[in-house]
Amino acid sequence: MRQKLVAGNWKMNASRELLERLLDPVAQEKGLACRLLVCPPHPYLPLAAEKLKSTDVALGAQDCAATPEGAYTGEVAASMLADLGVEYVLLGHSERRQYQKETDALVVEKAGQALAQGLKPVVCVGETLGEREAGKTRDVVLEQVKAILTAFSSEELVKVVFAYEPVWAIGTGLSASPEEAQEVHALIRKAIAEQDGQLAEQALLLYGGSVKAENAASLFSMPDIDGGLIGGASLDAGQFLAIAHAAG
Ligand code: PGA
């Protein structure tokens, strides 16, 4: 049995006040069957680490550099994240693919840096509305997933989490149906199985895109959906925890 993971992607939203409002209830929550992960913006990681230090809630960053530390103004190296007690790092989120023009090749380099520092990459994949309408969902998702699968060994890939986030579902209120999401998750697991059957059994595949307390249970009941990557709803502690409870 894979333990479910429910992750909050705060995106570029944070303040000291928000951190307290969100993390105090999360840190105090008891008796969840799933593991929680929160991903605040970089400057808030040390404060979040402090708040979460005696809990089992994992801390994640939203990105890391594709190179080790050095002369790269404005970048944040994976080694710095590891130094701060960060466990996971989101990579290749569709907003970064869209606004920062991140390619699969860059995401692979970033994942390499993260893995070398003992971080667990959460690699985001997913098709746009146009790609879905053109019947290209399968090809687009498999290309993004295979870029990672072919770049790393099974020993490295055990640490990788994939998050299927259809771009048309992110922040739109329009989630994929449980069946639509399951179909893509099954496809991803099959691609992993073609490389390593045991790895495919262990791999955590999260769904993201307009997950709310109301639709979480039906999504998480699907056999290949191992939790969620939650954007908007993770900025409300009550909603986020309700989603976590829906993970069983
Ligand atoms: P959303 O975002 O839950 O607001 O749709 C998900 C994400 O971008 O990770």
Residues whose N, C-alpha, C, O or C-beta is under 5 A from the ligand:
A	BS01	PGA	N9 A169 I170 G171 T172 G208 G209 S210 V211 L229 I230 G231 G232 A233
